[in-house]
Amino acid sequence: MTVQSNTVIIDLGLERGEPDSYDSPQRSVFPIWFPAAVLAALVLFTAGSSIAPAKAPLTEVFSLEVGPADAYALTDDGRLLAQTFGMLSAYDLADGETQWEAGQTAPAFRLRLGSGLILMRPWTIGSRDPGTTAISLADGTEKWSRTGSVVTLAGSPTLLAASPTRSMGGAARRVQGPIDAIDPVTGGTRWTVDVPSSAVLTGLPGPGDSGTRMLLVHDDRTMAVHDLVTGERLTTAAVPPADYDPSNPVVVDGTILLRHPGRPDMEFSAYDGVTLRNLWSQPADGFYEIEPCGVLACLTGPDGMRAIDPATGDVRWANPQWRGVQQFGHSFVAYGSAENTQPLGLIDPDTGELQVDLTGWRPIHGAGNEDHLLVTRSEESGGRSMVAVAQPGETRPRLLGPLPAGTGDCQAAPERLVCRSMYGQLVVWAYDRKG
């Protein structure tokens, strides 16, 4: 594994105005009688008024040799985690300094983080459970290994081991069998909640400063809230029959929203996140997806998008052209397709205002950029990509510069952009969004 740093040498050459020959002495541009004191003053004035060369808005910091399937991740404290040919290592994003090397590890599909640990779940073929290995994020030491898939809930340090059914992705997860709360230090089980059939598992903000709790929506039409410290069941409620898939129900600003069959058509129902009391129910009117839009809930369908107050169901704004919304760090992007493949613009989720036109650009995933979003676009098929910054106050993305041809699979961090290259490298770029 090598860390490389690139130095760019610019040869101005004869075509840039260098004289053809230095053989003949050049006559001074000043007359021989020009006062020496005036000449000296001019020299000092010229030197004092010179302008330092502008800082490039996009520069390479360092690179790593990686395999085509090697996983990598960025941490909130400015580190790059990379599994390069089986070697898991941590690097400082500022300068590429190696902070630790964990040694050889089994290739993982992705690097997941939780409770100060890197949760490694190796590639596997068939139904065999590869288990999960926890490695310290601080120094790379292996802490423990156990069977099952270990997941986290947003807003909580609790680690949960569960067995997925159908899907383990998205805002909610469908699980079956025991759910174990794991001690992050030892890997031991703190408590167990049994799911005899199947249920959707997701996090639910607690009242006040009580933290995140666990919400289970069982396939027997029972919704239950559990304390994540003890596993105790706090409250339960009956809910209408529904598909209860990984994206239904959805929790928005502490309110639970469920899409379900009604009379005569589909309906949306909302439930209080503390008591599970039904707050309201209303016809879906052709809208079929629920997505968080900050503190609002965005409902999408063939007729566009409308944002509602999750606690009351009142419509706050609507847009017939939008078919999806996605969050990138603190930014929200509206799409013109239900598959989120046609970015339209950076939006204010509270008002539905289109802030920056992103037509033709692709948002870059990442966290930590509170007031801007990095985007890319390809100049041509197989050609280089252009990088730009989108931020409120500017109606279009502001160009930063090009990336080499064959660059892709990018992630963003504050003042850093990490991408794979076609030459088997993971390259870290520094960017100046004000440049």
Summary of the structure (lengths in Angstrom):
residues: 435
radius of gyration: 27.8
end to end distance: 32.6
largest distance: 102.4
contacts: 1303
relative contact order: 0.09
helix: 4%
strand: 49%
